[in-house]
Amino acid sequence: MDSIYILVPIAIVFTMLAVAAFFWAVNNKQYDDLEASAHSILFDDDADQIDPQVNSSTVTDEKVADD
C-alpha cells in the first residue's frame, strides 16, 4: 500500500509530460502535413536537374558520327 503513494504521483507526472509534449508538437506544426513525406518518394528529383538540350545535342552528334 505504501508504494501506491509513490507510483500514483509518478504516473501523474509522466502523463502531464506526455500531454505537454503532444501540445508542444501540435503548436510547432509537427502534424500539419503528414502526407508530404509519403508522396515525396513518388516524384523523381533527378529529372529536374538534367538539361534536355545537352542530352539531345549529344545524341545528334553521335548519330551524325555513325552515319
N, CA, C, O and CB atoms as a CASP TS submission, in Angstrom:
PFRMAT TS
TARGET T0000
AUTHOR 0000-0000-0000
METHOD Language model
MODEL 1
PARENT N/A
ATOM      1  N   MET     1       0.815  -1.195   0.000  1.00  0.00           N
ATOM      2  CA  MET     1       0.000   0.000   0.000  1.00  0.00           C
ATOM      3  C   MET     1       0.858   1.258   0.000  1.00  0.00           C
ATOM      4  O   MET     1       0.447   2.289  -0.533  1.00  0.00           O
ATOM      5  CB  MET     1      -0.927  -0.002   1.195  1.00  0.00           C
ATOM      6  N   ASP     2       2.025   1.184   0.582  1.00  0.00           N
ATOM      7  CA  ASP     2       2.894   2.363   0.637  1.00  0.00           C
ATOM      8  C   ASP     2       3.436   2.726  -0.749  1.00  0.00           C
ATOM      9  O   ASP     2       3.707   3.894  -1.029  1.00  0.00           O
ATOM     10  CB  ASP     2       4.058   2.118   1.606  1.00  0.00           C
ATOM     11  N   SER     3       3.590   1.727  -1.606  1.00  0.00           N
ATOM     12  CA  SER     3       4.136   2.005  -2.935  1.00  0.00           C
ATOM     13  C   SER     3       3.154   2.796  -3.799  1.00  0.00           C
ATOM     14  O   SER     3       3.573   3.486  -4.729  1.00  0.00           O
ATOM     15  CB  SER     3       4.505   0.699  -3.632  1.00  0.00           C
ATOM     16  N   ILE     4       1.870   2.708  -3.512  1.00  0.00           N
ATOM     17  CA  ILE     4       0.888   3.449  -4.312  1.00  0.00           C
ATOM     18  C   ILE     4       1.037   4.956  -4.111  1.00  0.00           C
ATOM     19  O   ILE     4       0.711   5.738  -5.005  1.00  0.00           O
ATOM     20  CB  ILE     4      -0.539   3.011  -3.948  1.00  0.00           C
ATOM     21  N   TYR     5       1.523   5.360  -2.951  1.00  0.00           N
ATOM     22  CA  TYR     5       1.741   6.781  -2.691  1.00  0.00           C
ATOM     23  C   TYR     5       2.898   7.327  -3.528  1.00  0.00           C
ATOM     24  O   TYR     5       2.995   8.534  -3.752  1.00  0.00           O
ATOM     25  CB  TYR     5       2.016   7.012  -1.203  1.00  0.00           C
ATOM     26  N   ILE     6       3.757   6.446  -3.979  1.00  0.00           N
ATOM     27  CA  ILE     6       4.875   6.854  -4.840  1.00  0.00           C
ATOM     28  C   ILE     6       4.504   6.702  -6.311  1.00  0.00           C
ATOM     29  O   ILE     6       4.838   7.560  -7.128  1.00  0.00           O
ATOM     30  CB  ILE     6       6.137   6.024  -4.523  1.00  0.00           C
ATOM     31  N   LEU     7       3.817   5.618  -6.650  1.00  0.00           N
ATOM     32  CA  LEU     7       3.535   5.315  -8.052  1.00  0.00           C
ATOM     33  C   LEU     7       2.479   6.232  -8.670  1.00  0.00           C
ATOM     34  O   LEU     7       2.599   6.597  -9.840  1.00  0.00           O
ATOM     35  CB  LEU     7       3.086   3.885  -8.177  1.00  0.00           C
ATOM     36  N   VAL     8       1.469   6.606  -7.925  1.00  0.00           N
ATOM     37  CA  VAL     8       0.414   7.476  -8.475  1.00  0.00           C
ATOM     38  C   VAL     8       0.966   8.856  -8.830  1.00  0.00           C
ATOM     39  O   VAL     8       0.693   9.326  -9.934  1.00  0.00           O
ATOM     40  CB  VAL     8      -0.746   7.620  -7.466  1.00  0.00           C
ATOM     41  N   PRO     9       1.715   9.526  -7.980  1.00  0.00           N
ATOM     42  CA  PRO     9       2.283  10.814  -8.402  1.00  0.00           C
ATOM     43  C   PRO     9       3.247  10.700  -9.582  1.00  0.00           C
ATOM     44  O   PRO     9       3.297  11.583 -10.438  1.00  0.00           O
ATOM     45  CB  PRO     9       2.997  11.454  -7.244  1.00  0.00           C
ATOM     46  N   ILE    10       4.012   9.605  -9.622  1.00  0.00           N
ATOM     47  CA  ILE    10       4.923   9.405 -10.751  1.00  0.00           C
ATOM     48  C   ILE    10       4.128   9.226 -12.041  1.00  0.00           C
ATOM     49  O   ILE    10       4.501   9.771 -13.079  1.00  0.00           O
ATOM     50  CB  ILE    10       5.838   8.182 -10.508  1.00  0.00           C
ATOM     51  N   ALA    11       3.041   8.469 -11.983  1.00  0.00           N
ATOM     52  CA  ALA    11       2.192   8.270 -13.161  1.00  0.00           C
ATOM     53  C   ALA    11       1.541   9.584 -13.596  1.00  0.00           C
ATOM     54  O   ALA    11       1.415   9.846 -14.792  1.00  0.00           O
ATOM     55  CB  ALA    11       1.110   7.216 -12.870  1.00  0.00           C
ATOM     56  N   ILE    12       1.136  10.390 -12.653  1.00  0.00           N
ATOM     57  CA  ILE    12       0.537  11.686 -12.989  1.00  0.00           C
ATOM     58  C   ILE    12       1.564  12.600 -13.635  1.00  0.00           C
ATOM     59  O   ILE    12       1.244  13.305 -14.592  1.00  0.00           O
ATOM     60  CB  ILE    12      -0.049  12.355 -11.735  1.00  0.00           C
ATOM     61  N   VAL    13       2.778  12.603 -13.137  1.00  0.00           N
ATOM     62  CA  VAL    13       3.845  13.442 -13.711  1.00  0.00           C
ATOM     63  C   VAL    13       4.169  12.986 -15.130  1.00  0.00           C
ATOM     64  O   VAL    13       4.301  13.817 -16.029  1.00  0.00           O
ATOM     65  CB  VAL    13       5.121  13.391 -12.829  1.00  0.00           C
ATOM     66  N   PHE    14       4.300  11.670 -15.344  1.00  0.00           N
ATOM     67  CA  PHE    14       4.569  11.166 -16.692  1.00  0.00           C
ATOM     68  C   PHE    14       3.433  11.493 -17.657  1.00  0.00           C
ATOM     69  O   PHE    14       3.680  11.826 -18.816  1.00  0.00           O
ATOM     70  CB  PHE    14       4.797   9.659 -16.652  1.00  0.00           C
ATOM     71  N   THR    15       2.199  11.399 -17.190  1.00  0.00           N
ATOM     72  CA  THR    15       1.051  11.742 -18.038  1.00  0.00           C
ATOM     73  C   THR    15       1.063  13.216 -18.396  1.00  0.00           C
ATOM     74  O   THR    15       0.792  13.582 -19.540  1.00  0.00           O
ATOM     75  CB  THR    15      -0.265  11.384 -17.339  1.00  0.00           C
ATOM     76  N   MET    16       1.373  14.058 -17.434  1.00  0.00           N
ATOM     77  CA  MET    16       1.433  15.500 -17.707  1.00  0.00           C
ATOM     78  C   MET    16       2.568  15.817 -18.679  1.00  0.00           C
ATOM     79  O   MET    16       2.415  16.685 -19.538  1.00  0.00           O
ATOM     80  CB  MET    16       1.619  16.296 -16.395  1.00  0.00           C
ATOM     81  N   LEU    17       3.691  15.135 -18.558  1.00  0.00           N
ATOM     82  CA  LEU    17       4.801  15.353 -19.502  1.00  0.00           C
ATOM     83  C   LEU    17       4.422  14.905 -20.914  1.00  0.00           C
ATOM     84  O   LEU    17       4.758  15.576 -21.890  1.00  0.00           O
ATOM     85  CB  LEU    17       6.063  14.598 -19.034  1.00  0.00           C
ATOM     86  N   ALA    18       3.726  13.778 -21.024  1.00  0.00           N
ATOM     87  CA  ALA    18       3.313  13.298 -22.340  1.00  0.00           C
ATOM     88  C   ALA    18       2.307  14.258 -22.982  1.00  0.00           C
ATOM     89  O   ALA    18       2.391  14.534 -24.179  1.00  0.00           O
ATOM     90  CB  ALA    18       2.708  11.889 -22.227  1.00  0.00           C
ATOM     91  N   VAL    19       1.368  14.761 -22.201  1.00  0.00           N
ATOM     92  CA  VAL    19       0.384  15.716 -22.730  1.00  0.00           C
ATOM     93  C   VAL    19       1.079  17.013 -23.126  1.00  0.00           C
ATOM     94  O   VAL    19       0.750  17.597 -24.159  1.00  0.00           O
ATOM     95  CB  VAL    19      -0.730  15.997 -21.685  1.00  0.00           C
ATOM     96  N   ALA    20       2.023  17.468 -22.330  1.00  0.00           N
ATOM     97  CA  ALA    20       2.761  18.697 -22.654  1.00  0.00           C
ATOM     98  C   ALA    20       3.573  18.514 -23.937  1.00  0.00           C
ATOM     99  O   ALA    20       3.630  19.421 -24.768  1.00  0.00           O
ATOM    100  CB  ALA    20       3.694  19.096 -21.484  1.00  0.00           C
ATOM    101  N   ALA    21       4.200  17.348 -24.103  1.00  0.00           N
ATOM    102  CA  ALA    21       4.969  17.086 -25.323  1.00  0.00           C
ATOM    103  C   ALA    21       4.049  17.040 -26.545  1.00  0.00           C
ATOM    104  O   ALA    21       4.413  17.530 -27.614  1.00  0.00           O
ATOM    105  CB  ALA    21       5.748  15.760 -25.195  1.00  0.00           C
ATOM    106  N   PHE    22       2.878  16.463 -26.391  1.00  0.00           N
ATOM    107  CA  PHE    22       1.934  16.419 -27.502  1.00  0.00           C
ATOM    108  C   PHE    22       1.490  17.828 -27.901  1.00  0.00           C
ATOM    109  O   PHE    22       1.485  18.157 -29.087  1.00  0.00           O
ATOM    110  CB  PHE    22       0.716  15.566 -27.130  1.00  0.00           C
ATOM    111  N   PHE    23       1.119  18.662 -26.929  1.00  0.00           N
ATOM    112  CA  PHE    23       0.686  20.014 -27.261  1.00  0.00           C
ATOM    113  C   PHE    23       1.835  20.847 -27.820  1.00  0.00           C
ATOM    114  O   PHE    23       1.604  21.709 -28.668  1.00  0.00           O
ATOM    115  CB  PHE    23       0.099  20.694 -26.033  1.00  0.00           C
ATOM    116  N   TRP    24       3.064  20.614 -27.368  1.00  0.00           N
ATOM    117  CA  TRP    24       4.214  21.308 -27.941  1.00  0.00           C
ATOM    118  C   TRP    24       4.372  20.944 -29.417  1.00  0.00           C
ATOM    119  O   TRP    24       4.628  21.809 -30.255  1.00  0.00           O
ATOM    120  CB  TRP    24       5.502  20.964 -27.161  1.00  0.00           C
ATOM    121  N   ALA    25       4.216  19.654 -29.725  1.00  0.00           N
ATOM    122  CA  ALA    25       4.347  19.209 -31.115  1.00  0.00           C
ATOM    123  C   ALA    25       3.244  19.795 -31.984  1.00  0.00           C
ATOM    124  O   ALA    25       3.498  20.179 -33.126  1.00  0.00           O
ATOM    125  CB  ALA    25       4.316  17.680 -31.192  1.00  0.00           C
ATOM    126  N   VAL    26       2.043  19.868 -31.470  1.00  0.00           N
ATOM    127  CA  VAL    26       0.934  20.449 -32.243  1.00  0.00           C
ATOM    128  C   VAL    26       1.169  21.940 -32.454  1.00  0.00           C
ATOM    129  O   VAL    26       0.949  22.442 -33.556  1.00  0.00           O
ATOM    130  CB  VAL    26      -0.424  20.214 -31.524  1.00  0.00           C
ATOM    131  N   ASN    27       1.603  22.646 -31.442  1.00  0.00           N
ATOM    132  CA  ASN    27       1.839  24.087 -31.563  1.00  0.00           C
ATOM    133  C   ASN    27       3.006  24.414 -32.486  1.00  0.00           C
ATOM    134  O   ASN    27       3.031  25.492 -33.080  1.00  0.00           O
ATOM    135  CB  ASN    27       2.094  24.684 -30.197  1.00  0.00           C
ATOM    136  N   ASN    28       3.972  23.509 -32.620  1.00  0.00           N
ATOM    137  CA  ASN    28       5.110  23.725 -33.515  1.00  0.00           C
ATOM    138  C   ASN    28       4.881  23.129 -34.897  1.00  0.00           C
ATOM    139  O   ASN    28       5.826  22.953 -35.666  1.00  0.00           O
ATOM    140  CB  ASN    28       6.364  23.134 -32.910  1.00  0.00           C
ATOM    141  N   LYS    29       3.624  22.819 -35.213  1.00  0.00           N
ATOM    142  CA  LYS    29       3.200  22.363 -36.538  1.00  0.00           C
ATOM    143  C   LYS    29       3.884  21.074 -36.977  1.00  0.00           C
ATOM    144  O   LYS    29       4.218  20.917 -38.151  1.00  0.00           O
ATOM    145  CB  LYS    29       3.467  23.437 -37.554  1.00  0.00           C
ATOM    146  N   GLN    30       4.091  20.166 -36.054  1.00  0.00           N
ATOM    147  CA  GLN    30       4.702  18.883 -36.393  1.00  0.00           C
ATOM    148  C   GLN    30       3.727  17.963 -37.117  1.00  0.00           C
ATOM    149  O   GLN    30       4.148  17.059 -37.838  1.00  0.00           O
ATOM    150  CB  GLN    30       5.218  18.200 -35.138  1.00  0.00           C
ATOM    151  N   TYR    31       2.441  18.183 -36.933  1.00  0.00           N
ATOM    152  CA  TYR    31       1.424  17.310 -37.505  1.00  0.00           C
ATOM    153  C   TYR    31       0.650  17.977 -38.639  1.00  0.00           C
ATOM    154  O   TYR    31      -0.409  17.475 -39.017  1.00  0.00           O
ATOM    155  CB  TYR    31       0.465  16.867 -36.428  1.00  0.00           C
ATOM    156  N   ASP    32       1.130  19.078 -39.194  1.00  0.00           N
ATOM    157  CA  ASP    32       0.374  19.792 -40.217  1.00  0.00           C
ATOM    158  C   ASP    32       0.311  19.053 -41.543  1.00  0.00           C
ATOM    159  O   ASP    32      -0.767  18.946 -42.127  1.00  0.00           O
ATOM    160  CB  ASP    32       0.972  21.143 -40.434  1.00  0.00           C
ATOM    161  N   ASP    33       1.420  18.544 -42.030  1.00  0.00           N
ATOM    162  CA  ASP    33       1.455  17.915 -43.348  1.00  0.00           C
ATOM    163  C   ASP    33       2.000  16.497 -43.223  1.00  0.00           C
ATOM    164  O   ASP    33       3.199  16.262 -43.372  1.00  0.00           O
ATOM    165  CB  ASP    33       2.314  18.745 -44.336  1.00  0.00           C
ATOM    166  N   LEU    34       1.108  15.567 -42.948  1.00  0.00           N
ATOM    167  CA  LEU    34       1.537  14.188 -42.722  1.00  0.00           C
ATOM    168  C   LEU    34       1.747  13.416 -44.013  1.00  0.00           C
ATOM    169  O   LEU    34       2.428  12.390 -44.005  1.00  0.00           O
ATOM    170  CB  LEU    34       0.529  13.472 -41.870  1.00  0.00           C
ATOM    171  N   GLU    35       1.175  13.883 -45.134  1.00  0.00           N
ATOM    172  CA  GLU    35       1.243  13.110 -46.370  1.00  0.00           C
ATOM    173  C   GLU    35       2.343  13.571 -47.323  1.00  0.00           C
ATOM    174  O   GLU    35       2.597  12.888 -48.315  1.00  0.00           O
ATOM    175  CB  GLU    35      -0.075  13.176 -47.072  1.00  0.00           C
ATOM    176  N   ALA    36       2.992  14.678 -47.071  1.00  0.00           N
ATOM    177  CA  ALA    36       4.026  15.160 -47.982  1.00  0.00           C
ATOM    178  C   ALA    36       5.213  14.194 -48.044  1.00  0.00           C
ATOM    179  O   ALA    36       5.756  13.951 -49.121  1.00  0.00           O
ATOM    180  CB  ALA    36       4.502  16.550 -47.550  1.00  0.00           C
ATOM    181  N   SER    37       5.607  13.657 -46.925  1.00  0.00           N
ATOM    182  CA  SER    37       6.732  12.714 -46.923  1.00  0.00           C
ATOM    183  C   SER    37       6.381  11.430 -47.661  1.00  0.00           C
ATOM    184  O   SER    37       7.223  10.836 -48.334  1.00  0.00           O
ATOM    185  CB  SER    37       7.155  12.389 -45.488  1.00  0.00           C
ATOM    186  N   ALA    38       5.131  11.011 -47.527  1.00  0.00           N
ATOM    187  CA  ALA    38       4.714   9.778 -48.209  1.00  0.00           C
ATOM    188  C   ALA    38       4.657   9.977 -49.724  1.00  0.00           C
ATOM    189  O   ALA    38       4.960   9.053 -50.479  1.00  0.00           O
ATOM    190  CB  ALA    38       3.340   9.317 -47.689  1.00  0.00           C
ATOM    191  N   HIS    39       4.279  11.153 -50.165  1.00  0.00           N
ATOM    192  CA  HIS    39       4.179  11.411 -51.601  1.00  0.00           C
ATOM    193  C   HIS    39       5.518  11.828 -52.218  1.00  0.00           C
ATOM    194  O   HIS    39       5.677  11.764 -53.437  1.00  0.00           O
ATOM    195  CB  HIS    39       3.142  12.487 -51.858  1.00  0.00           C
ATOM    196  N   SER    40       6.464  12.246 -51.409  1.00  0.00           N
ATOM    197  CA  SER    40       7.732  12.732 -51.962  1.00  0.00           C
ATOM    198  C   SER    40       8.530  11.625 -52.637  1.00  0.00           C
ATOM    199  O   SER    40       9.346  11.913 -53.513  1.00  0.00           O
ATOM    200  CB  SER    40       8.569  13.364 -50.867  1.00  0.00           C
ATOM    201  N   ILE    41       8.320  10.372 -52.259  1.00  0.00           N
ATOM    202  CA  ILE    41       9.064   9.292 -52.895  1.00  0.00           C
ATOM    203  C   ILE    41       8.550   8.998 -54.295  1.00  0.00           C
ATOM    204  O   ILE    41       9.215   8.304 -55.065  1.00  0.00           O
ATOM    205  CB  ILE    41       8.992   8.040 -52.048  1.00  0.00           C
ATOM    206  N   LEU    42       7.376   9.517 -54.635  1.00  0.00           N
ATOM    207  CA  LEU    42       6.794   9.251 -55.944  1.00  0.00           C
ATOM    208  C   LEU    42       7.345  10.181 -57.028  1.00  0.00           C
ATOM    209  O   LEU    42       7.200   9.897 -58.217  1.00  0.00           O
ATOM    210  CB  LEU    42       5.290   9.385 -55.872  1.00  0.00           C
ATOM    211  N   PHE    43       7.967  11.274 -56.631  1.00  0.00           N
ATOM    212  CA  PHE    43       8.461  12.250 -57.589  1.00  0.00           C
ATOM    213  C   PHE    43       9.953  12.059 -57.818  1.00  0.00           C
ATOM    214  O   PHE    43      10.714  11.839 -56.876  1.00  0.00           O
ATOM    215  CB  PHE    43       8.170  13.675 -57.106  1.00  0.00           C
ATOM    216  N   ASP    44      10.360  12.146 -59.069  1.00  0.00           N
ATOM    217  CA  ASP    44      11.758  11.957 -59.431  1.00  0.00           C
ATOM    218  C   ASP    44      12.454  13.308 -59.447  1.00  0.00           C
ATOM    219  O   ASP    44      12.173  14.134 -60.315  1.00  0.00           O
ATOM    220  CB  ASP    44      11.889  11.253 -60.805  1.00  0.00           C
ATOM    221  N   ASP    45      13.342  13.544 -58.518  1.00  0.00           N
ATOM    222  CA  ASP    45      14.049  14.822 -58.435  1.00  0.00           C
ATOM    223  C   ASP    45      15.177  14.910 -59.440  1.00  0.00           C
ATOM    224  O   ASP    45      15.580  16.016 -59.800  1.00  0.00           O
ATOM    225  CB  ASP    45      14.594  15.030 -57.040  1.00  0.00           C
ATOM    226  N   ASP    46      15.704  13.789 -59.909  1.00  0.00           N
ATOM    227  CA  ASP    46      16.818  13.811 -60.845  1.00  0.00           C
ATOM    228  C   ASP    46      16.399  14.329 -62.212  1.00  0.00           C
ATOM    229  O   ASP    46      17.233  14.886 -62.926  1.00  0.00           O
ATOM    230  CB  ASP    46      17.413  12.426 -60.978  1.00  0.00           C
ATOM    231  N   ALA    47      15.158  14.170 -62.601  1.00  0.00           N
ATOM    232  CA  ALA    47      14.696  14.621 -63.912  1.00  0.00           C
ATOM    233  C   ALA    47      14.726  16.140 -64.023  1.00  0.00           C
ATOM    234  O   ALA    47      14.871  16.675 -65.123  1.00  0.00           O
ATOM    235  CB  ALA    47      13.287  14.109 -64.181  1.00  0.00           C
ATOM    236  N   ASP    48      14.591  16.834 -62.915  1.00  0.00           N
ATOM    237  CA  ASP    48      14.622  18.295 -62.938  1.00  0.00           C
ATOM    238  C   ASP    48      16.033  18.827 -63.146  1.00  0.00           C
ATOM    239  O   ASP    48      16.192  19.955 -63.613  1.00  0.00           O
ATOM    240  CB  ASP    48      14.047  18.852 -61.647  1.00  0.00           C
ATOM    241  N   GLN    49      17.035  18.073 -62.823  1.00  0.00           N
ATOM    242  CA  GLN    49      18.407  18.540 -62.896  1.00  0.00           C
ATOM    243  C   GLN    49      19.050  18.299 -64.258  1.00  0.00           C
ATOM    244  O   GLN    49      20.094  18.882 -64.549  1.00  0.00           O
ATOM    245  CB  GLN    49      19.220  17.875 -61.834  1.00  0.00           C
ATOM    246  N   ILE    50      18.463  17.469 -65.087  1.00  0.00           N
ATOM    247  CA  ILE    50      19.031  17.150 -66.396  1.00  0.00           C
ATOM    248  C   ILE    50      18.575  18.190 -67.412  1.00  0.00           C
ATOM    249  O   ILE    50      17.386  18.498 -67.491  1.00  0.00           O
ATOM    250  CB  ILE    50      18.617  15.722 -66.851  1.00  0.00           C
ATOM    251  N   ASP    51      19.495  18.726 -68.177  1.00  0.00           N
ATOM    252  CA  ASP    51      19.175  19.699 -69.206  1.00  0.00           C
ATOM    253  C   ASP    51      18.842  18.944 -70.502  1.00  0.00           C
ATOM    254  O   ASP    51      19.718  18.281 -71.059  1.00  0.00           O
ATOM    255  CB  ASP    51      20.361  20.702 -69.418  1.00  0.00           C
ATOM    256  N   PRO    52      17.612  19.028 -70.989  1.00  0.00           N
ATOM    257  CA  PRO    52      17.244  18.244 -72.176  1.00  0.00           C
ATOM    258  C   PRO    52      18.009  18.673 -73.433  1.00  0.00           C
ATOM    259  O   PRO    52      18.212  17.839 -74.316  1.00  0.00           O
ATOM    260  CB  PRO    52      15.750  18.366 -72.428  1.00  0.00           C
ATOM    261  N   GLN    53      18.443  19.933 -73.554  1.00  0.00           N
ATOM    262  CA  GLN    53      19.164  20.381 -74.743  1.00  0.00           C
ATOM    263  C   GLN    53      20.546  19.749 -74.806  1.00  0.00           C
ATOM    264  O   GLN    53      21.030  19.431 -75.892  1.00  0.00           O
ATOM    265  CB  GLN    53      19.281  21.907 -74.759  1.00  0.00           C
ATOM    266  N   VAL    54      21.177  19.567 -73.675  1.00  0.00           N
ATOM    267  CA  VAL    54      22.504  18.950 -73.655  1.00  0.00           C
ATOM    268  C   VAL    54      22.397  17.502 -74.106  1.00  0.00           C
ATOM    269  O   VAL    54      23.226  17.033 -74.886  1.00  0.00           O
ATOM    270  CB  VAL    54      23.137  19.036 -72.243  1.00  0.00           C
ATOM    271  N   ASN    55      21.395  16.794 -73.626  1.00  0.00           N
ATOM    272  CA  ASN    55      21.240  15.387 -73.984  1.00  0.00           C
ATOM    273  C   ASN    55      20.873  15.225 -75.455  1.00  0.00           C
ATOM    274  O   ASN    55      21.356  14.291 -76.095  1.00  0.00           O
ATOM    275  CB  ASN    55      20.180  14.732 -73.105  1.00  0.00           C
ATOM    276  N   SER    56      20.032  16.103 -76.017  1.00  0.00           N
ATOM    277  CA  SER    56      19.632  15.957 -77.412  1.00  0.00           C
ATOM    278  C   SER    56      20.787  16.273 -78.354  1.00  0.00           C
ATOM    279  O   SER    56      20.911  15.636 -79.400  1.00  0.00           O
ATOM    280  CB  SER    56      18.443  16.861 -77.719  1.00  0.00           C
ATOM    281  N   SER    57      21.644  17.250 -78.010  1.00  0.00           N
ATOM    282  CA  SER    57      22.782  17.568 -78.880  1.00  0.00           C
ATOM    283  C   SER    57      23.800  16.431 -78.857  1.00  0.00           C
ATOM    284  O   SER    57      24.443  16.152 -79.869  1.00  0.00           O
ATOM    285  CB  SER    57      23.450  18.896 -78.445  1.00  0.00           C
ATOM    286  N   THR    58      23.948  15.785 -77.725  1.00  0.00           N
ATOM    287  CA  THR    58      24.870  14.657 -77.637  1.00  0.00           C
ATOM    288  C   THR    58      24.389  13.509 -78.498  1.00  0.00           C
ATOM    289  O   THR    58      25.187  12.851 -79.165  1.00  0.00           O
ATOM    290  CB  THR    58      25.029  14.199 -76.189  1.00  0.00           C
ATOM    291  N   VAL    59      23.089  13.265 -78.486  1.00  0.00           N
ATOM    292  CA  VAL    59      22.520  12.171 -79.270  1.00  0.00           C
ATOM    293  C   VAL    59      22.658  12.463 -80.747  1.00  0.00           C
ATOM    294  O   VAL    59      23.003  11.562 -81.512  1.00  0.00           O
ATOM    295  CB  VAL    59      21.048  11.945 -78.909  1.00  0.00           C
ATOM    296  N   THR    60      22.401  13.690 -81.181  1.00  0.00           N
ATOM    297  CA  THR    60      22.507  14.008 -82.611  1.00  0.00           C
ATOM    298  C   THR    60      23.958  13.948 -83.065  1.00  0.00           C
ATOM    299  O   THR    60      24.213  13.538 -84.198  1.00  0.00           O
ATOM    300  CB  THR    60      21.916  15.402 -82.905  1.00  0.00           C
ATOM    301  N   ASP    61      24.906  14.331 -82.247  1.00  0.00           N
ATOM    302  CA  ASP    61      26.317  14.259 -82.616  1.00  0.00           C
ATOM    303  C   ASP    61      26.728  12.805 -82.823  1.00  0.00           C
ATOM    304  O   ASP    61      27.494  12.492 -83.734  1.00  0.00           O
ATOM    305  CB  ASP    61      27.200  14.921 -81.536  1.00  0.00           C
ATOM    306  N   GLU    62      26.214  11.924 -81.973  1.00  0.00           N
ATOM    307  CA  GLU    62      26.551  10.511 -82.104  1.00  0.00           C
ATOM    308  C   GLU    62      25.947   9.932 -83.362  1.00  0.00           C
ATOM    309  O   GLU    62      26.571   9.098 -84.018  1.00  0.00           O
ATOM    310  CB  GLU    62      26.077   9.728 -80.887  1.00  0.00           C
ATOM    311  N   LYS    63      24.728  10.362 -83.720  1.00  0.00           N
ATOM    312  CA  LYS    63      24.081   9.834 -84.928  1.00  0.00           C
ATOM    313  C   LYS    63      24.824  10.304 -86.176  1.00  0.00           C
ATOM    314  O   LYS    63      24.988   9.544 -87.130  1.00  0.00           O
ATOM    315  CB  LYS    63      22.597  10.274 -84.991  1.00  0.00           C
ATOM    316  N   VAL    64      25.268  11.549 -86.165  1.00  0.00           N
ATOM    317  CA  VAL    64      25.993  12.072 -87.327  1.00  0.00           C
ATOM    318  C   VAL    64      27.317  11.328 -87.470  1.00  0.00           C
ATOM    319  O   VAL    64      27.732  11.003 -88.582  1.00  0.00           O
ATOM    320  CB  VAL    64      26.237  13.607 -87.193  1.00  0.00           C
ATOM    321  N   ALA    65      27.970  11.061 -86.359  1.00  0.00           N
ATOM    322  CA  ALA    65      29.254  10.357 -86.402  1.00  0.00           C
ATOM    323  C   ALA    65      29.072   8.921 -86.890  1.00  0.00           C
ATOM    324  O   ALA    65      29.958   8.388 -87.557  1.00  0.00           O
ATOM    325  CB  ALA    65      29.917  10.364 -85.014  1.00  0.00           C
ATOM    326  N   ASP    66      27.943   8.283 -86.572  1.00  0.00           N
ATOM    327  CA  ASP    66      27.700   6.898 -87.004  1.00  0.00           C
ATOM    328  C   ASP    66      27.371   6.836 -88.487  1.00  0.00           C
ATOM    329  O   ASP    66      27.651   5.819 -89.122  1.00  0.00           O
ATOM    330  CB  ASP    66      26.559   6.273 -86.191  1.00  0.00           C
ATOM    331  N   ASP    67      26.792   7.873 -89.061  1.00  0.00           N
ATOM    332  CA  ASP    67      26.381   7.834 -90.471  1.00  0.00           C
ATOM    333  C   ASP    67      27.576   8.003 -91.345  1.00  0.00           C
ATOM    334  O   ASP    67      27.450   7.999 -92.570  1.00  0.00           O
ATOM    335  CB  ASP    67      25.343   8.912 -90.786  1.00  0.00           C
TER
END
